[in-house]
């Protein structure tokens, strides 16, 4: 059995605490990490597409409203034929779903980057976020996996 040092936990200063695992175990973790990352990117893509559709519907509603307003329609009556409440809820839900998927994907990616040898300082530079925020995403991803 081949042993290698792996990174299991990040300390509060961007360093790592080593552990010893077999190569087979490390490869299994890598496959699982990649699978989770792919899963989360697919979820983000799906949420992105849903949000795009909702935004397109909302833009069409805004354009129709603008045409009516420019034509002299009464602002109080312009939206009478439209389910504004439903459109607003759809938009809010799509945006929240996108933000959840984006957050999850960021954590999964940061965890994968860490597993592949990057430290929190490098990761935070790449994402243009603070090292503390990168570490928070990392800990959330570890807790959720």
C-alpha positions as protocol buffer text, in pm:
chain_id: "A"
residue {
  index: 1
  type: UNK
  ca { x: 0 y: 0 z: 0 }
}
residue {
  index: 2
  type: UNK
  ca { x: 133 y: 344 z: -98 }
}
residue {
  index: 3
  type: UNK
  ca { x: 90 y: 619 z: 156 }
}
residue {
  index: 4
  type: UNK
  ca { x: 82 y: 986 z: 82 }
}
residue {
  index: 5
  type: UNK
  ca { x: 23 y: 1303 z: 279 }
}
residue {
  index: 6
  type: UNK
  ca { x: -306 y: 1473 z: 207 }
}
residue {
  index: 7
  type: UNK
  ca { x: -470 y: 1789 z: 331 }
}
residue {
  index: 8
  type: UNK
  ca { x: -766 y: 1730 z: 556 }
}
residue {
  index: 9
  type: UNK
  ca { x: -826 y: 2057 z: 731 }
}
residue {
  index: 10
  type: UNK
  ca { x: -730 y: 2419 z: 693 }
}
residue {
  index: 11
  type: UNK
  ca { x: -613 y: 2603 z: 1001 }
}
residue {
  index: 12
  type: UNK
  ca { x: -720 y: 2960 z: 1071 }
}
residue {
  index: 13
  type: UNK
  ca { x: -409 y: 3100 z: 904 }
}
residue {
  index: 14
  type: UNK
  ca { x: -436 y: 2942 z: 560 }
}
residue {
  index: 15
  type: UNK
  ca { x: -212 y: 2645 z: 637 }
}
residue {
  index: 16
  type: UNK
  ca { x: -296 y: 2278 z: 647 }
}
residue {
  index: 17
  type: UNK
  ca { x: -290 y: 1995 z: 890 }
}
residue {
  index: 18
  type: UNK
  ca { x: -144 y: 1681 z: 726 }
}
residue {
  index: 19
  type: UNK
  ca { x: -291 y: 1333 z: 748 }
}
residue {
  index: 20
  type: UNK
  ca { x: -185 y: 1003 z: 599 }
}
residue {
  index: 21
  type: UNK
  ca { x: -409 y: 812 z: 361 }
}
residue {
  index: 22
  type: UNK
  ca { x: -357 y: 545 z: 103 }
}
residue {
  index: 23
  type: UNK
  ca { x: -334 y: 638 z: -265 }
}
residue {
  index: 24
  type: UNK
  ca { x: -657 y: 445 z: -330 }
}
residue {
  index: 25
  type: UNK
  ca { x: -836 y: 642 z: -61 }
}
residue {
  index: 26
  type: UNK
  ca { x: -700 y: 970 z: -202 }
}
residue {
  index: 27
  type: UNK
  ca { x: -815 y: 873 z: -553 }
}
residue {
  index: 28
  type: UNK
  ca { x: -1162 y: 783 z: -420 }
}
residue {
  index: 29
  type: UNK
  ca { x: -1184 y: 1123 z: -250 }
}
residue {
  index: 30
  type: UNK
  ca { x: -1073 y: 1291 z: -574 }
}
residue {
  index: 31
  type: UNK
  ca { x: -1342 y: 1110 z: -776 }
}
residue {
  index: 32
  type: UNK
  ca { x: -1607 y: 1198 z: -519 }
}
residue {
  index: 33
  type: UNK
  ca { x: -1491 y: 1561 z: -506 }
}
residue {
  index: 34
  type: UNK
  ca { x: -1502 y: 1587 z: -886 }
}
residue {
  index: 35
  type: UNK
  ca { x: -1848 y: 1429 z: -891 }
}
residue {
  index: 36
  type: UNK
  ca { x: -1979 y: 1678 z: -635 }
}
residue {
  index: 37
  type: UNK
  ca { x: -1824 y: 1968 z: -826 }
}
residue {
  index: 38
  type: UNK
  ca { x: -1982 y: 1855 z: -1154 }
}
residue {
  index: 39
  type: UNK
  ca { x: -2318 y: 1807 z: -978 }
}
residue {
  index: 40
  type: UNK
  ca { x: -2306 y: 2158 z: -835 }
}
residue {
  index: 41
  type: UNK
  ca { x: -2201 y: 2319 z: -1163 }
}
residue {
  index: 42
  type: UNK
  ca { x: -2495 y: 2144 z: -1334 }
}
residue {
  index: 43
  type: UNK
  ca { x: -2730 y: 2276 z: -1065 }
}
residue {
  index: 44
  type: UNK
  ca { x: -2588 y: 2625 z: -1114 }
}
residue {
  index: 45
  type: UNK
  ca { x: -2631 y: 2600 z: -1489 }
}
residue {
  index: 46
  type: UNK
  ca { x: -2993 y: 2488 z: -1446 }
}
residue {
  index: 47
  type: UNK
  ca { x: -3062 y: 2771 z: -1201 }
}
residue {
  index: 48
  type: UNK
  ca { x: -2894 y: 3014 z: -1440 }
}
residue {
  index: 49
  type: UNK
  ca { x: -3115 y: 2903 z: -1728 }
}
residue {
  index: 50
  type: UNK
  ca { x: -3429 y: 2927 z: -1513 }
}
residue {
  index: 51
  type: UNK
  ca { x: -3330 y: 3276 z: -1403 }
}
residue {
  index: 52
  type: UNK
  ca { x: -3263 y: 3378 z: -1764 }
}
residue {
  index: 53
  type: UNK
  ca { x: -3611 y: 3262 z: -1863 }
}
residue {
  index: 54
  type: UNK
  ca { x: -3771 y: 3441 z: -1571 }
}
residue {
  index: 55
  type: UNK
  ca { x: -3576 y: 3758 z: -1651 }
}
residue {
  index: 56
  type: UNK
  ca { x: -3683 y: 3738 z: -2016 }
}
residue {
  index: 57
  type: UNK
  ca { x: -4048 y: 3707 z: -1909 }
}
residue {
  index: 58
  type: UNK
  ca { x: -4004 y: 3996 z: -1669 }
}
residue {
  index: 59
  type: UNK
  ca { x: -3838 y: 4209 z: -1940 }
}
residue {
  index: 60
  type: UNK
  ca { x: -4128 y: 4141 z: -2177 }
}
residue {
  index: 61
  type: UNK
  ca { x: -4371 y: 4248 z: -1904 }
}
residue {
  index: 62
  type: UNK
  ca { x: -4171 y: 4567 z: -1846 }
}
residue {
  index: 63
  type: UNK
  ca { x: -4160 y: 4644 z: -2219 }
}
residue {
  index: 64
  type: UNK
  ca { x: -4536 y: 4594 z: -2255 }
}
residue {
  index: 65
  type: UNK
  ca { x: -4595 y: 4815 z: -1952 }
}
residue {
  index: 66
  type: UNK
  ca { x: -4366 y: 5084 z: -2093 }
}
residue {
  index: 67
  type: UNK
  ca { x: -4548 y: 5081 z: -2429 }
}
residue {
  index: 68
  type: UNK
  ca { x: -4880 y: 5126 z: -2250 }
}
residue {
  index: 69
  type: UNK
  ca { x: -4747 y: 5406 z: -2030 }
}
residue {
  index: 70
  type: UNK
  ca { x: -4591 y: 5587 z: -2327 }
}
residue {
  index: 71
  type: UNK
  ca { x: -4926 y: 5552 z: -2505 }
}
residue {
  index: 72
  type: UNK
  ca { x: -5091 y: 5746 z: -2224 }
}
residue {
  index: 73
  type: UNK
  ca { x: -5245 y: 5459 z: -2028 }
}
residue {
  index: 74
  type: UNK
  ca { x: -5338 y: 5517 z: -1666 }
}
residue {
  index: 75
  type: UNK
  ca { x: -5057 y: 5377 z: -1444 }
}
residue {
  index: 76
  type: UNK
  ca { x: -5315 y: 5242 z: -1202 }
}
residue {
  index: 77
  type: UNK
  ca { x: -5477 y: 5032 z: -1474 }
}
residue {
  index: 78
  type: UNK
  ca { x: -5172 y: 4925 z: -1677 }
}
residue {
  index: 79
  type: UNK
  ca { x: -5108 y: 4608 z: -1479 }
}
residue {
  index: 80
  type: UNK
  ca { x: -5471 y: 4507 z: -1430 }
}
residue {
  index: 81
  type: UNK
  ca { x: -5447 y: 4233 z: -1693 }
}
residue {
  index: 82
  type: UNK
  ca { x: -5118 y: 4097 z: -1562 }
}
residue {
  index: 83
  type: UNK
  ca { x: -5056 y: 3876 z: -1260 }
}
residue {
  index: 84
  type: UNK
  ca { x: -4789 y: 4105 z: -1114 }
}
residue {
  index: 85
  type: UNK
  ca { x: -4778 y: 3920 z: -784 }
}
residue {
  index: 86
  type: UNK
  ca { x: -4702 y: 3592 z: -959 }
}
residue {
  index: 87
  type: UNK
  ca { x: -4435 y: 3752 z: -1179 }
}
residue {
  index: 88
  type: UNK
  ca { x: -4271 y: 3907 z: -874 }
}
residue {
  index: 89
  type: UNK
  ca { x: -4274 y: 3577 z: -683 }
}
residue {
  index: 90
  type: UNK
  ca { x: -4132 y: 3387 z: -982 }
}
residue {
  index: 91
  type: UNK
  ca { x: -3850 y: 3636 z: -1014 }
}
residue {
  index: 92
  type: UNK
  ca { x: -3771 y: 3630 z: -642 }
}
residue {
  index: 93
  type: UNK
  ca { x: -3775 y: 3249 z: -638 }
}
residue {
  index: 94
  type: UNK
  ca { x: -3553 y: 3220 z: -946 }
}
residue {
  index: 95
  type: UNK
  ca { x: -3304 y: 3469 z: -805 }
}
residue {
  index: 96
  type: UNK
  ca { x: -3292 y: 3290 z: -468 }
}
residue {
  index: 97
  type: UNK
  ca { x: -3247 y: 2951 z: -637 }
}
residue {
  index: 98
  type: UNK
  ca { x: -2964 y: 3090 z: -849 }
}
residue {
  index: 99
  type: UNK
  ca { x: -2795 y: 3245 z: -545 }
}
residue {
  index: 100
  type: UNK
  ca { x: -2818 y: 2917 z: -348 }
}
residue {
  index: 101
  type: UNK
  ca { x: -2670 y: 2721 z: -640 }
}
residue {
  index: 102
  type: UNK
  ca { x: -2397 y: 2981 z: -688 }
}
residue {
  index: 103
  type: UNK
  ca { x: -2308 y: 2971 z: -319 }
}
residue {
  index: 104
  type: UNK
  ca { x: -2298 y: 2590 z: -312 }
}
residue {
  index: 105
  type: UNK
  ca { x: -2086 y: 2571 z: -625 }
}
residue {
  index: 106
  type: UNK
  ca { x: -1839 y: 2824 z: -491 }
}
residue {
  index: 107
  type: UNK
  ca { x: -1793 y: 2620 z: -172 }
}
residue {
  index: 108
  type: UNK
  ca { x: -1753 y: 2294 z: -360 }
}
residue {
  index: 109
  type: UNK
  ca { x: -1497 y: 2448 z: -595 }
}
residue {
  index: 110
  type: UNK
  ca { x: -1301 y: 2602 z: -310 }
}
residue {
  index: 111
  type: UNK
  ca { x: -1295 y: 2268 z: -132 }
}
residue {
  index: 112
  type: UNK
  ca { x: -1176 y: 2096 z: -451 }
}
residue {
  index: 113
  type: UNK
  ca { x: -907 y: 2359 z: -506 }
}
residue {
  index: 114
  type: UNK
  ca { x: -786 y: 2306 z: -151 }
}
residue {
  index: 115
  type: UNK
  ca { x: -780 y: 1929 z: -198 }
}
residue {
  index: 116
  type: UNK
  ca { x: -566 y: 1979 z: -508 }
}
residue {
  index: 117
  type: UNK
  ca { x: -297 y: 2172 z: -326 }
}
residue {
  index: 118
  type: UNK
  ca { x: -400 y: 2536 z: -321 }
}
residue {
  index: 119
  type: UNK
  ca { x: -394 y: 2720 z: 12 }
}
residue {
  index: 120
  type: UNK
  ca { x: -660 y: 2966 z: 125 }
}
residue {
  index: 121
  type: UNK
  ca { x: -449 y: 3265 z: 28 }
}
residue {
  index: 122
  type: UNK
  ca { x: -416 y: 3139 z: -332 }
}
residue {
  index: 123
  type: UNK
  ca { x: -783 y: 3045 z: -348 }
}
residue {
  index: 124
  type: UNK
  ca { x: -898 y: 3382 z: -216 }
}
residue {
  index: 125
  type: UNK
  ca { x: -685 y: 3564 z: -473 }
}
residue {
  index: 126
  type: UNK
  ca { x: -827 y: 3354 z: -755 }
}
residue {
  index: 127
  type: UNK
  ca { x: -1187 y: 3423 z: -645 }
}
residue {
  index: 128
  type: UNK
  ca { x: -1115 y: 3787 z: -552 }
}
residue {
  index: 129
  type: UNK
  ca { x: -1259 y: 3734 z: -204 }
}
residue {
  index: 130
  type: UNK
  ca { x: -1106 y: 3758 z: 141 }
}
residue {
  index: 131
  type: UNK
  ca { x: -917 y: 3460 z: 280 }
}
residue {
  index: 132
  type: UNK
  ca { x: -1169 y: 3451 z: 564 }
}
residue {
  index: 133
  type: UNK
  ca { x: -1461 y: 3426 z: 322 }
}
residue {
  index: 134
  type: UNK
  ca { x: -1283 y: 3153 z: 124 }
}
residue {
  index: 135
  type: UNK
  ca { x: -1229 y: 2965 z: 449 }
}
residue {
  index: 136
  type: UNK
  ca { x: -1597 y: 3006 z: 541 }
}
residue {
  index: 137
  type: UNK
  ca { x: -1705 y: 2861 z: 203 }
}
residue {
  index: 138
  type: UNK
  ca { x: -1457 y: 2576 z: 256 }
}
residue {
  index: 139
  type: UNK
  ca { x: -1594 y: 2495 z: 602 }
}
residue {
  index: 140
  type: UNK
  ca { x: -1955 y: 2510 z: 479 }
}
residue {
  index: 141
  type: UNK
  ca { x: -1874 y: 2274 z: 191 }
}
residue {
  index: 142
  type: UNK
  ca { x: -1704 y: 2031 z: 429 }
}
residue {
  index: 143
  type: UNK
  ca { x: -1997 y: 2044 z: 670 }
}
residue {
  index: 144
  type: UNK
  ca { x: -2252 y: 1991 z: 391 }
}
residue {
  index: 145
  type: UNK
  ca { x: -2071 y: 1702 z: 220 }
}
